[in-house]
């Protein structure tokens, strides 16, 4: 406990110190909607209320303010643009292997050691711009292999990323984004459009792909059995989702489903949480100024 005043010696309870530190972080959150009320703070301190989960990978204060105050500028965009910002990112290839990388976060992508392909670029302000025109594809890969299973009982893997889809046309967008996990970065034969730069018509659906992705889809593709033109889907070896849901989130107070429009130019956040022990994947979506909803948008059991 390096943050504890050394003059206290051992005259403190570790759990109480950790709680106070976490409360301090929560109370100083850059988004006012995520800060607890004084009544909630008292309940947390008294142990009357369960403390909310603090994800180790979160959007940094300066980048959050950049999004709130500046954000992607529609007037400065090419016909169709896709932006991602910290903490984790679209089409980042988290290579599943035994490398000992446990967690990472990016406070802006300027200077980040990413492998960029296609139309993907990093703007001077640190935003990751994936596409900048029609009929293009862009990918950004995290270069270090990630271990997703901690034997013998599995482990927990969490990722979150913030994105915006910006188009010149309010009711027209490219096919969307996807967060990808794959055994390698070799995706040169993939095609754009409904295949999102992840697969092509000949290898779509093959078990040998060993590819997992969470798609944010803004075009209805009947051949892939899309449910609508505004949905989130969980894909395994295929762009035909094993589970999908219209984009939105469940409000914590009333439990009501709140619709979101992916191509609204508004900044949103996605959380992906995988429990390796129970083999359960949860995917959650919300506007940037809304805390992570307790109920996920999608939940599925996957090995």
WOBELHU-V599968 format. One record per pair of residues at least 12 apart in sequence whose C-alpha atoms are under 7 Angstrom apart, sorted by the first residue. I is the first residue (numbers start at 1). J is the second residue. D is the distance in Angstrom with one decimal. If there is no record, write none. Layout:
i=I j=J d=D
i=I j=J d=D
//
This chain:
i=30 j=61 d=5.9
i=31 j=289 d=5.9
i=33 j=289 d=6.3
i=33 j=290 d=6.3
i=34 j=290 d=6.7
i=34 j=291 d=5.3
i=57 j=87 d=6.2
i=57 j=104 d=7.0
i=57 j=105 d=5.6
i=57 j=159 d=6.8
i=57 j=160 d=6.7
i=58 j=87 d=5.7
i=59 j=86 d=5.6
i=59 j=87 d=5.2
i=60 j=107 d=5.7
i=63 j=107 d=6.7
i=63 j=108 d=6.5
i=74 j=166 d=6.1
i=74 j=167 d=7.0
i=74 j=168 d=6.9
i=78 j=132 d=5.3
i=78 j=133 d=5.6
i=79 j=132 d=7.0
i=79 j=133 d=5.4
i=79 j=134 d=6.6
i=79 j=167 d=5.6
i=79 j=168 d=5.1
i=80 j=132 d=5.9
i=80 j=133 d=5.3
i=80 j=134 d=6.2
i=80 j=166 d=6.0
i=80 j=167 d=4.3
i=80 j=168 d=6.5
i=80 j=173 d=6.5
i=80 j=174 d=6.6
i=81 j=131 d=5.1
i=81 j=132 d=4.8
i=81 j=133 d=6.6
i=81 j=165 d=6.1
i=81 j=166 d=5.1
i=81 j=167 d=6.1
i=82 j=129 d=5.9
i=82 j=130 d=5.4
i=82 j=131 d=5.6
i=82 j=164 d=6.1
i=82 j=165 d=4.7
i=82 j=166 d=6.1
i=83 j=127 d=6.7
i=83 j=128 d=5.7
i=83 j=129 d=4.7
i=83 j=130 d=6.1
i=83 j=163 d=5.5
i=83 j=164 d=5.2
i=83 j=165 d=6.3
i=84 j=127 d=6.2
i=84 j=128 d=5.1
i=84 j=129 d=6.5
i=84 j=162 d=5.7
i=84 j=163 d=4.2
i=84 j=164 d=6.5
i=85 j=108 d=6.6
i=85 j=127 d=5.2
i=85 j=128 d=5.9
i=85 j=161 d=6.7
i=85 j=162 d=5.3
i=85 j=163 d=6.1
i=86 j=106 d=5.3
i=86 j=107 d=6.0
i=86 j=108 d=5.8
i=86 j=161 d=5.9
i=86 j=162 d=6.2
i=87 j=105 d=5.4
i=87 j=106 d=5.3
i=87 j=107 d=6.9
i=87 j=160 d=6.0
i=87 j=161 d=5.1
i=87 j=162 d=6.9
i=88 j=105 d=6.8
i=88 j=159 d=6.2
i=88 j=160 d=5.4
i=88 j=161 d=4.4
i=89 j=161 d=5.3
i=89 j=179 d=6.7
i=90 j=177 d=6.4
i=90 j=178 d=5.5
i=90 j=179 d=4.5
i=91 j=139 d=5.5
i=91 j=140 d=5.7
i=91 j=141 d=6.5
i=91 j=178 d=5.7
i=91 j=179 d=4.5
i=91 j=180 d=4.7
i=92 j=140 d=5.2
i=92 j=141 d=4.1
i=92 j=142 d=5.2
i=92 j=179 d=6.3
i=92 j=180 d=5.9
i=93 j=141 d=4.6
i=93 j=142 d=5.4
i=93 j=180 d=5.6
i=93 j=181 d=5.2
i=93 j=182 d=6.0
i=93 j=185 d=6.7
i=94 j=142 d=6.1
i=94 j=145 d=6.1
i=94 j=146 d=5.7
i=94 j=181 d=5.1
i=94 j=182 d=6.5
i=95 j=145 d=4.5
i=95 j=146 d=5.4
i=95 j=181 d=6.4
i=95 j=182 d=5.5
i=95 j=183 d=5.0
i=95 j=184 d=6.0
i=96 j=145 d=6.0
i=96 j=146 d=5.2
i=96 j=147 d=5.4
i=96 j=148 d=6.3
i=96 j=182 d=6.8
i=96 j=183 d=5.6
i=97 j=145 d=5.8
i=97 j=146 d=5.8
i=97 j=147 d=5.0
i=98 j=146 d=6.8
i=98 j=147 d=5.0
i=99 j=145 d=5.6
i=99 j=146 d=5.7
i=99 j=147 d=5.8
i=100 j=146 d=7.0
i=100 j=147 d=6.6
i=101 j=146 d=5.7
i=101 j=147 d=6.9
i=108 j=126 d=4.6
i=108 j=127 d=6.4
i=109 j=122 d=6.5
i=109 j=126 d=4.7
i=109 j=127 d=6.1
i=109 j=128 d=6.4
i=110 j=122 d=6.4
i=110 j=124 d=6.8
i=110 j=126 d=4.5
i=114 j=140 d=6.2
i=114 j=141 d=5.7
i=114 j=142 d=5.4
i=114 j=143 d=6.2
i=115 j=140 d=5.5
i=115 j=141 d=5.0
i=115 j=142 d=6.7
i=115 j=143 d=6.5
i=116 j=139 d=5.8
i=116 j=140 d=4.6
i=116 j=141 d=6.5
i=117 j=138 d=5.7
i=117 j=139 d=5.1
i=117 j=140 d=6.3
i=118 j=137 d=5.9
i=118 j=138 d=4.6
i=118 j=139 d=6.5
i=119 j=131 d=5.2
i=119 j=132 d=6.8
i=119 j=136 d=6.6
i=119 j=137 d=5.9
i=119 j=138 d=4.5
i=120 j=138 d=4.4
i=120 j=139 d=5.8
i=120 j=140 d=6.7
i=135 j=192 d=6.9
i=135 j=193 d=6.9
i=136 j=192 d=6.6
i=137 j=192 d=5.7
i=137 j=197 d=5.9
i=149 j=276 d=6.4
i=153 j=277 d=5.3
i=154 j=276 d=4.3
i=154 j=277 d=4.5
i=155 j=275 d=6.1
i=155 j=276 d=4.6
i=155 j=277 d=5.9
i=156 j=274 d=5.6
i=156 j=275 d=4.6
i=156 j=276 d=5.5
i=157 j=273 d=5.9
i=157 j=274 d=5.1
i=157 j=275 d=6.6
i=158 j=272 d=5.6
i=158 j=273 d=4.4
i=158 j=274 d=6.2
i=159 j=271 d=5.9
i=159 j=272 d=5.2
i=159 j=273 d=6.6
i=160 j=270 d=5.5
i=160 j=271 d=4.4
i=160 j=272 d=6.2
i=161 j=269 d=5.7
i=161 j=270 d=5.5
i=161 j=271 d=6.8
i=162 j=267 d=6.9
i=162 j=268 d=5.6
i=162 j=269 d=4.3
i=162 j=270 d=6.4
i=163 j=267 d=5.7
i=163 j=268 d=5.6
i=163 j=269 d=6.4
i=164 j=265 d=5.7
i=164 j=266 d=5.8
i=164 j=267 d=4.7
i=164 j=268 d=6.4
i=165 j=262 d=6.7
i=165 j=263 d=5.0
i=165 j=265 d=5.3
i=166 j=263 d=6.4
i=166 j=265 d=4.7
i=173 j=218 d=6.5
i=173 j=263 d=6.5
i=174 j=218 d=6.9
i=175 j=193 d=5.6
i=175 j=194 d=5.8
i=175 j=196 d=6.8
i=175 j=217 d=5.8
i=175 j=218 d=5.2
i=175 j=219 d=5.1
i=176 j=216 d=5.5
i=176 j=217 d=4.7
i=176 j=218 d=5.4
i=177 j=196 d=6.8
i=177 j=215 d=5.8
i=177 j=216 d=5.1
i=177 j=217 d=6.6
i=178 j=213 d=6.1
i=178 j=214 d=5.4
i=178 j=215 d=4.1
i=178 j=216 d=5.9
i=179 j=213 d=5.3
i=179 j=214 d=5.2
i=179 j=215 d=6.5
i=180 j=212 d=5.9
i=180 j=213 d=4.3
i=180 j=214 d=6.8
i=181 j=211 d=5.9
i=181 j=212 d=5.1
i=181 j=213 d=6.1
i=182 j=210 d=6.3
i=182 j=211 d=4.7
i=182 j=212 d=6.5
i=183 j=210 d=6.8
i=194 j=221 d=6.7
i=195 j=239 d=6.5
i=204 j=237 d=6.8
i=204 j=238 d=5.0
i=204 j=239 d=6.7
i=205 j=237 d=5.3
i=205 j=238 d=4.2
i=206 j=237 d=6.0
i=207 j=237 d=5.9
i=209 j=237 d=5.4
i=210 j=237 d=5.9
i=211 j=236 d=5.9
i=211 j=237 d=4.9
i=212 j=235 d=5.7
i=212 j=236 d=4.7
i=212 j=237 d=6.2
i=213 j=234 d=6.1
i=213 j=235 d=5.1
i=213 j=236 d=6.6
i=214 j=233 d=5.7
i=214 j=234 d=4.7
i=214 j=235 d=6.0
i=215 j=232 d=5.6
i=215 j=233 d=5.1
i=215 j=234 d=6.5
i=216 j=231 d=6.1
i=216 j=232 d=4.8
i=216 j=233 d=6.7
i=217 j=229 d=6.5
i=217 j=230 d=5.8
i=217 j=231 d=5.4
i=217 j=232 d=6.2
i=218 j=230 d=4.7
i=218 j=231 d=6.8
i=218 j=262 d=6.7
i=218 j=263 d=6.8
i=224 j=239 d=6.6
i=224 j=240 d=4.8
i=225 j=240 d=6.4
i=230 j=246 d=5.9
i=230 j=247 d=5.9
i=230 j=261 d=6.5
i=230 j=262 d=6.3
i=231 j=244 d=6.7
i=231 j=245 d=5.5
i=231 j=246 d=4.2
i=231 j=247 d=4.6
i=232 j=244 d=5.5
i=232 j=245 d=5.6
i=232 j=246 d=6.3
i=232 j=247 d=5.7
i=233 j=245 d=6.6
i=247 j=259 d=6.2
i=247 j=260 d=5.4
i=247 j=261 d=6.6
i=247 j=262 d=6.9
i=248 j=260 d=4.5
i=248 j=285 d=6.3
i=248 j=286 d=6.7
i=249 j=285 d=5.8
i=249 j=286 d=5.8
i=249 j=297 d=6.0
i=250 j=293 d=6.5
i=250 j=295 d=6.2
i=251 j=293 d=6.6
i=252 j=293 d=6.0
i=252 j=294 d=6.4
i=267 j=287 d=6.4
i=267 j=288 d=5.9
i=268 j=286 d=5.8
i=268 j=287 d=4.3
i=268 j=288 d=4.7
i=269 j=285 d=5.8
i=269 j=286 d=5.5
i=269 j=287 d=6.0
i=269 j=288 d=5.6
i=270 j=284 d=5.6
i=270 j=285 d=4.6
i=270 j=286 d=6.7
i=271 j=283 d=5.7
i=271 j=284 d=5.0
i=271 j=285 d=6.5
i=272 j=284 d=6.6
i=279 j=301 d=5.5
i=279 j=302 d=5.4
i=279 j=303 d=5.7
i=280 j=299 d=6.9
i=280 j=300 d=5.7
i=280 j=301 d=4.4
i=280 j=302 d=6.0
i=281 j=299 d=5.6
i=281 j=300 d=5.4
i=281 j=301 d=6.2
i=281 j=302 d=6.8
i=282 j=296 d=5.9
i=282 j=298 d=5.7
i=282 j=299 d=4.4
i=282 j=300 d=6.7
i=283 j=296 d=5.6
i=283 j=297 d=5.8
i=283 j=298 d=5.1
i=283 j=299 d=6.4
i=284 j=296 d=4.5
i=284 j=297 d=4.9
i=284 j=298 d=6.7
i=285 j=297 d=6.6
//
